Amino acid sequence: MEIILREDIDKVGQRGQVVKVAAGYARNFLLPRKLAMPATESNKNIVEQERQAHLRKDAKVQSEMQDLAKLLGSVSLTIHQKAGENDQLFGSVTAQDIANALEKQGYTIDRKKVQLDEPIKTLGDFQVALRLHKDVSVEIPVHVVKED
């Protein structure tokens, strides 16, 4: 069955593409969730208009995130944590902790945008990447110090 994708779907295709999928997958999953629509001429025109609107919106969001990345380039975070001997933390510093520290400095960043492979479990200086947009990311220094 040929369908037009309304959203990016992993291993299927990108928004606006006409793809061929199994009829059951389209009928039972994609169409009810409005992730796709049947590939007719009128639907192709509608999806093309949606795609153009999405591109304009995405370009605006990307430029805003680039401006935010420039501001975040000068930010340095210091997080105070309780630590035991050998500089091991009681607990860890997670993406949520970094998002909260950024919020205290006036930057509202979703914790999902903090690219932390695993929680920080020792004292020290770390570079943490923030993926603000699919094309915009910035690294900020995070200093984890012992709480008095």
N, C-alpha and C positions, 0 to 999 in steps of 0.2 A: 504494500500500500504506500502511495506517495503522500507525504505530508510536508507542511511548511513549519519549521521550528519557530516558536515565539520567544524562546529563551535558549541560552547556551546549555547544552546537555552533554556531559562527559561521554565519550566513546560513541556519540551519535552525530553531533554537528554543532554549528554555531547558529545564532539567531538569524533568521531570514533565509536559511538554506532550505532547499527542497531536497529531502532525503527519502530513501526507500527503506521502510521498516516492516517488520512482521505485522500483519493485520491485528492480531491479538494485543500486541504491545501498544499499538496506536489506539485501538478501541478501548482497552481497559486501563491504560496508564496515562498516556500522553494527552489524549483528547479530554478526558474528564478533569484533569488538573490544569487545563488550558495552557499546556506547554507547547502544544502544536495545534494545527488546524488542517483540514483536508486541502490538497493542492488543486484548487480551482483558480480560474483567472481572476475572479473578483477577490478571492482571498489573497492571491499574490499581490494585488494592488494595495489591499489593506495592510498586509505585513510589510510591504515596502515603505509605506507611510510611517508605520510604527518604528521601523528600523531607522529611518531618517530622524525621527524625533528622539529615539534612544541615542543615536550618535551625537546629536546636538547636546543632549543632557549630559552624556558621558564626557564630552569635551569640556563642558562647563565645570563638572565635578573634578576632572583631571587638573584643570588650571587652578582651581581652589586648593587642591591637595598639593600642588607644586608650591604654591605660596606658603601653605602650612609647613611643608618640608623645609623651606628656607628658614622659617622661624624656628623650627625644631632643631635645625643644624647647630644652633648656639646653646641649646639646652643641655644641662648636665644634671643628672639625678643622684642624690645621695639617700640611701635607704639605711635606716638604723634597725638592726636585728640583734636579738640575743644570740650569743655564741658561746660555745664551750671551749675546751682546750683544742689545740691544733686548728684553730680558726674554722671549726665546723659549726654551722648554724643549727639552732634548735628550730626545726621546721625548714622552710625554704622561701626564697623569693620567687613568686610566680608572675605570670603575665598580668594578673589582676592587681598585684601589688605595684607593678610598674605603671599600670593605667591609673591607679589611685594617686601615685606620686605625681604623675603628669597633670592630673586634675587639680591637685593642690597648687600647681604652678599656673593654672589657668588654661590648660589644654585638655579638651574633652576628646579622648581617644578610646575607642572600643577595645576591650582586652583581646578580641580576636585579631586585631591588627598588629598586636605585639608578637613578633616572630621569635619565640623562645623554644628551642628544641627540647630542652629539659629544664626544670626549675634550678635556680642557682642555690647551691647548698654550702658554699664557702664564702668567707670574706674575701674582698678584693675588688678589682676594677674589671668591668666587662663591657663589651660593645653589644648592644641589643638593637636588632633591626626592627623598624616599624614599617609595615607595608600598608601605606595609606590608600593606595589605588593599585590596580593591576600593573600600571606602568610607573608608579611613583613609590619609592621607598627611601628611607633615611636611617642612618645608624646614629644612636645616641649613646654616650658613655653613662654607665650606671656604676656607682661606687657603693659597695656594700660594706658598711662599717659596723663595729661592735657597739651595741647599746650600752650606755653607762649603768 
